[in-house]
Amino acid sequence: MSTPIKVLIVEDDPLICKRYQMILSKDEEIEFVGRAASGYEGTMLAALNKPDVILMDIELEDKQAGLRATSEILNYMPDIKIVMLTVCETDETVFRAFELGATNYLLKNMPAESIIEAVKDAYYDRPSLHSNIAGKITKEFKRIKTTEDSLLHNFYIFTQLTPTELEVLELLMKDYTRQEICKLRHVEPSTLKSQINSILKKFNKSSVLEIVELLRELHIPEILSQRKAKN
């Protein structure tokens, strides 16, 4: 090839960085153009050296530094290809990296040939996701889709609640006891029981705790508070 693939390494562990540099230097199609030890330094060197590919550690000065640097670099230099490096792989972190525009994702202990292959695949826009990474992305998309469906479904149920039922449910989400709710609303326990049974039926749940946990997981109490603040 006429010009080599310029690679920048952003890694705070000098031993790991040295290993990667040695691996890259053995391939005549690749040129090592610099090393940064922090997300901030990586962003600066990316602007100065204009690499084709960046090997980016996720956990630099803090656990999200690599993701922040990736976002910053791709915002101003979208043609750069970024391959994320990490010692572990959590579903949420993997998904977030690709959501920001990362090209691939490598564990730091991968063999030399896998590192070289990842650099070239990124540069030539060749699809090269490992099956376990692809699976994690699919899983995270499915989780988000499930949450979105659940959120929409439960908002629909909210529209079916009477004003009284909505008030009772909000008090339950604030951890008021049934006795306290009866006192606040000036109703008999039998009346409250009937209202709660109606709520359970609409949500198709067998206990109030199930409903409260579900709504808290979907952040519905916060959404309701924001809605009230706007009114």
C-alpha positions as CSV (number, residue, x, y, z in Angstrom):
1,M,0.0,0.0,0.0
2,S,1.2,3.5,-0.7
3,T,0.5,5.0,2.7
4,P,0.4,3.0,6.0
5,I,-2.6,2.9,8.4
6,K,-1.9,5.5,11.1
7,V,-2.7,4.2,14.5
8,L,-3.0,6.1,17.8
9,I,-3.1,4.1,21.1
10,V,-5.0,5.6,24.1
11,E,-4.0,3.4,27.1
12,D,-2.9,4.3,30.6
13,D,-1.1,1.1,31.3
14,P,2.5,1.5,29.9
15,L,3.1,-2.2,29.7
16,I,-0.1,-2.9,27.7
17,C,0.7,0.1,25.5
18,K,4.2,-1.2,24.8
19,R,2.9,-4.6,23.8
20,Y,0.4,-3.0,21.4
21,Q,3.1,-0.8,20.0
22,M,5.4,-3.8,19.4
23,I,2.7,-5.7,17.7
24,L,1.8,-2.9,15.4
25,S,5.4,-2.1,14.5
26,K,5.8,-5.6,13.1
27,D,3.3,-5.0,10.3
28,E,4.6,-2.9,7.4
29,E,1.1,-1.7,6.6
30,I,0.7,0.0,10.0
31,E,2.3,3.1,11.4
32,F,2.3,3.9,15.1
33,V,1.7,7.7,15.4
34,G,1.5,8.2,19.2
35,R,0.3,7.1,22.6
36,A,-1.9,8.9,25.1
37,A,-2.5,8.0,28.7
38,S,-5.8,9.9,29.3
39,G,-9.0,10.6,27.4
40,Y,-8.1,14.3,27.3
41,E,-4.6,13.6,25.9
42,G,-6.1,11.2,23.4
43,T,-8.5,13.8,22.1
44,M,-5.7,16.3,21.7
45,L,-3.4,13.8,19.9
46,A,-6.2,12.7,17.6
47,A,-6.6,16.3,16.5
48,L,-2.8,16.8,16.1
49,N,-1.9,13.4,14.5
50,K,-5.1,12.7,12.6
51,P,-4.8,8.9,12.9
52,D,-6.9,6.5,10.7
53,V,-7.5,4.2,13.6
54,I,-7.5,4.6,17.4
55,L,-7.2,1.8,19.9
56,M,-9.1,3.3,22.9
57,D,-9.1,2.0,26.4
58,I,-12.5,2.5,28.1
59,E,-11.2,3.0,31.7
60,L,-8.6,5.7,31.7
61,E,-8.6,8.5,34.3
62,D,-12.1,7.2,35.3
63,K,-14.4,4.4,34.2
64,Q,-16.1,6.5,31.5
65,A,-13.2,8.5,30.2
66,G,-12.7,6.4,27.1
67,L,-16.3,6.7,26.1
68,R,-16.3,10.5,26.6
69,A,-13.1,10.7,24.5
70,T,-14.7,8.6,21.8
71,S,-17.8,10.8,21.7
72,E,-15.6,14.0,21.5
73,I,-13.3,12.7,18.8
74,L,-16.1,11.3,16.6
75,N,-18.1,14.5,17.0
76,Y,-15.3,16.5,15.3
77,M,-13.4,13.8,13.3
78,P,-16.1,11.3,12.2
79,D,-13.8,9.6,9.7
80,I,-11.6,8.2,12.4
81,K,-12.2,4.5,13.3
82,I,-12.1,3.7,17.0
83,V,-11.6,0.2,18.4
84,M,-12.4,0.0,22.1
85,L,-10.1,-1.9,24.5
86,T,-11.1,-3.3,27.9
87,V,-10.3,-6.0,30.4
88,C,-14.0,-7.0,30.8
89,E,-17.1,-6.7,28.8
90,T,-20.4,-5.6,30.3
91,D,-23.5,-5.5,28.1
92,E,-24.3,-1.8,28.8
93,T,-20.7,-0.6,28.2
94,V,-20.4,-2.6,24.9
95,F,-23.7,-1.2,23.7
96,R,-22.8,2.4,24.7
97,A,-19.5,2.2,22.9
98,F,-21.2,1.2,19.6
99,E,-23.9,3.7,20.2
100,L,-21.3,6.4,20.2
101,G,-19.8,5.2,16.9
102,A,-17.0,2.8,17.9
103,T,-16.1,0.3,15.1
104,N,-15.1,-2.7,17.1
105,Y,-14.4,-3.9,20.6
106,L,-11.4,-5.9,21.8
107,L,-10.4,-7.6,25.1
108,K,-6.8,-6.4,26.0
109,N,-5.5,-10.0,26.2
110,M,-6.4,-10.8,22.6
111,P,-3.6,-12.4,20.5
112,A,-1.4,-10.2,18.2
113,E,-3.1,-11.4,15.0
114,S,-6.6,-10.4,16.4
115,I,-5.3,-6.9,17.2
116,I,-3.8,-6.5,13.7
117,E,-6.9,-7.8,12.1
118,A,-9.1,-5.4,14.1
119,V,-7.1,-2.4,13.0
120,K,-7.2,-3.4,9.3
121,D,-10.9,-4.4,9.5
122,A,-11.7,-1.0,11.0
123,Y,-9.6,0.9,8.4
124,Y,-11.2,-1.0,5.5
125,D,-14.7,-0.9,6.9
126,R,-14.9,-4.7,7.1
127,P,-17.5,-6.1,9.4
128,S,-15.6,-8.0,12.2
129,L,-17.7,-8.1,15.3
130,H,-17.0,-11.2,17.4
131,S,-20.0,-13.3,18.0
132,N,-20.1,-12.7,21.7
133,I,-20.0,-8.9,21.2
134,A,-22.7,-9.1,18.5
135,G,-24.8,-11.1,20.9
136,K,-24.4,-8.5,23.7
137,I,-25.5,-5.7,21.3
138,T,-28.5,-7.7,20.3
139,K,-29.4,-8.4,23.9
140,E,-29.1,-4.7,24.9
141,F,-31.3,-3.7,21.9
142,K,-33.9,-6.3,23.0
143,R,-33.7,-5.0,26.6
144,I,-34.3,-1.4,25.5
145,K,-37.1,-2.4,23.2
146,T,-38.8,-4.4,26.0
147,T,-38.5,-1.4,28.4
148,E,-39.9,0.9,25.8
149,D,-42.9,-1.4,25.1
150,S,-43.4,-1.8,28.9
151,L,-43.3,2.0,29.4
152,L,-45.9,2.6,26.6
153,H,-48.1,-0.2,27.9
154,N,-48.1,1.1,31.5
155,F,-48.7,4.7,30.3
156,Y,-51.7,3.4,28.5
157,I,-52.9,1.8,31.8
158,F,-52.4,5.1,33.5
159,T,-54.9,6.7,31.1
160,Q,-57.4,4.1,32.2
161,L,-57.1,4.9,35.9
162,T,-59.6,7.2,37.5
163,P,-58.4,10.3,39.3
164,T,-59.0,8.6,42.6
165,E,-57.0,5.5,41.6
166,L,-54.2,7.6,40.3
167,E,-54.0,9.5,43.6
168,V,-54.0,6.2,45.5
169,L,-51.2,4.8,43.3
170,E,-49.0,7.9,43.7
171,L,-49.3,7.6,47.5
172,L,-48.4,3.9,47.3
173,M,-45.3,4.8,45.3
174,K,-44.4,7.2,48.0
175,D,-44.5,4.3,50.5
176,Y,-47.5,5.5,52.4
177,T,-49.2,2.7,54.3
178,R,-52.9,1.8,53.7
179,Q,-53.7,3.2,57.1
180,E,-52.0,6.5,56.3
181,I,-53.7,6.7,52.9
182,C,-57.2,6.2,54.5
183,K,-56.4,9.0,57.0
184,L,-55.1,11.3,54.3
185,R,-58.0,10.7,51.9
186,H,-60.7,10.4,54.7
187,V,-62.0,7.0,53.4
188,E,-62.8,3.7,55.1
189,P,-60.3,0.7,54.7
190,S,-63.0,-1.2,52.7
191,T,-63.2,1.7,50.2
192,L,-59.4,1.8,49.8
193,K,-59.3,-1.9,49.4
194,S,-61.8,-1.7,46.6
195,Q,-59.8,1.0,44.8
196,I,-56.6,-1.0,45.1
197,N,-58.2,-4.1,43.8
198,S,-59.4,-2.1,40.8
199,I,-55.8,-0.9,40.2
200,L,-54.5,-4.5,40.5
201,K,-57.0,-5.7,37.9
202,K,-56.1,-3.0,35.4
203,F,-52.3,-3.7,35.7
204,N,-53.0,-7.5,35.8
205,K,-50.9,-7.9,38.9
206,S,-51.5,-9.8,42.1
207,S,-49.9,-7.4,44.6
208,V,-49.3,-3.6,45.0
209,L,-45.6,-4.3,45.5
210,E,-45.3,-5.7,42.0
211,I,-46.9,-2.6,40.5
212,V,-44.8,-0.2,42.6
213,E,-41.5,-1.9,41.7
214,L,-42.4,-2.0,38.0
215,L,-43.3,1.7,37.9
216,R,-40.1,2.7,39.8
217,E,-38.0,0.7,37.4
218,L,-39.6,2.6,34.5
219,H,-39.0,5.9,36.4
220,I,-42.7,6.7,36.2
221,P,-42.8,8.5,39.6
222,E,-40.2,11.0,38.3
223,I,-42.1,11.4,35.0
224,L,-45.3,12.1,37.0
225,S,-43.5,14.7,39.1
226,Q,-42.1,16.5,36.1
227,R,-45.6,16.5,34.6
228,K,-47.0,18.1,37.7
229,A,-44.2,20.7,37.8
230,K,-45.1,21.8,34.3
231,N,-48.8,22.2,35.1
